[in-house]
C-alpha cells in the first residue's frame, strides 16, 4: 500500500483519467502490488500526488456499484501490465537535476551527405518509417561483411513494435546473402549499428521483407559503423523532455525539430523548433547549438531532426539530438 504524508494533497481517479493526466504532467509512475490491488501514483512536485487503483482479481462490489465495471478494470489491468508496469518505479527526478552521467539522458547523432534539396531525416542512407510490424532481413552489398570477411560481422537492430515496446536483435551477417531476423514484430528502427568486426565493407541494409525482398528502409553506409539516425522513438510508458539539439553544415540548410504527440488515440506530427543556417559561401561552414526549455513529450512520441538543403549540390550535414527520458 502506498501511504502519503499529511502535507500531500492526493487526487484519485480511475486508470483512464489517471493515465491522461500523467501524460500531460510527464512524471514517473510509481506502484505497489499487495497481491490483490495495484496502487498506482505519481507526484507533481512535493505536495501534490495523483493516484488510482486497479484490482488484480475481483473488483469489490462497492466499487462496481459506483460505476467501475469488472470488464473495464480487467482492460485497465492489461494496459497497465503491458505498457506501464515494466517501466514504472523508477527514481523520481526532475530536469533541473540532469547531469551528463544521468542514465536517462539519450543522445542521437546524425550524419548525411545530401545531394538534393529534398527534406529528409538527418541520417546516412535514408529512413522510411514502416506502417506495420513484420519479420525483416539484413543484407550487405559486399561479401566481406560476414564472419570470415574483413568488414562488419554482426549488427544490432534496436527497434520498437507497433505497441512501442523497445527490443533488440543481433544479426550475424552473411555478405550478399540476406539473413532473416528472428523477430517478426520489427516496425520502428531506433538504432542500427555494427557490434562486431570492422566498418561496413558494403552498404548494410534492413529490407522490408524476408530473404532480401522488398526494399531497403534503413541502412549503414560503406566504411561506417552506424546508420546515424538523428531521431528517437519514445517507448510506451516513458515520458521526458527534449534537452538540446545542434547542427553543422557545409552550405545552406533549414533544420526542423519535429515531434509526434499522442492526443487520445491520435498521433499528430508537430513542429517543435525551427532554425535556418543560411548565407554560407561554399566551401564554408556554419553551426548552431540550442538548449530547449519546457519541451516535454509523452509516450509513443517520435522526435526527429529533419533537414532541407538550400541547394541541390553536395551538402555535408551533421546534427545532434539530446533528450531526457524516464
Secondary structure, DSSP 8 states (H G I E B T S, - for coil): -----TT-EEEE--HHHHHHHHHHHT---EEEE-SSEEEEEEESSSSEEEEEEEESS---HHHHHTT--HHHHHHHHHHIIIIIGGG-S-----GGG--TT-TTEEEEEEEEEE-SS-EEESSSS-----SS-B--EEEESSTTSBTTSSSEEEEEEEEE-TT--EEEEEEE-BTTS-EE-S-S-B-EEEEEEEEEESS-SS-EEEESSGGG-S-EEEEE-TT-SB----EEE--TT--EEEEEEEEEESS-EEEEEEEEEEETTEEEEEEEEEEEE----SS--EEEEEE-SS-EE-TT-EEEEEEEESSSS-EEEEEEEEEEE-
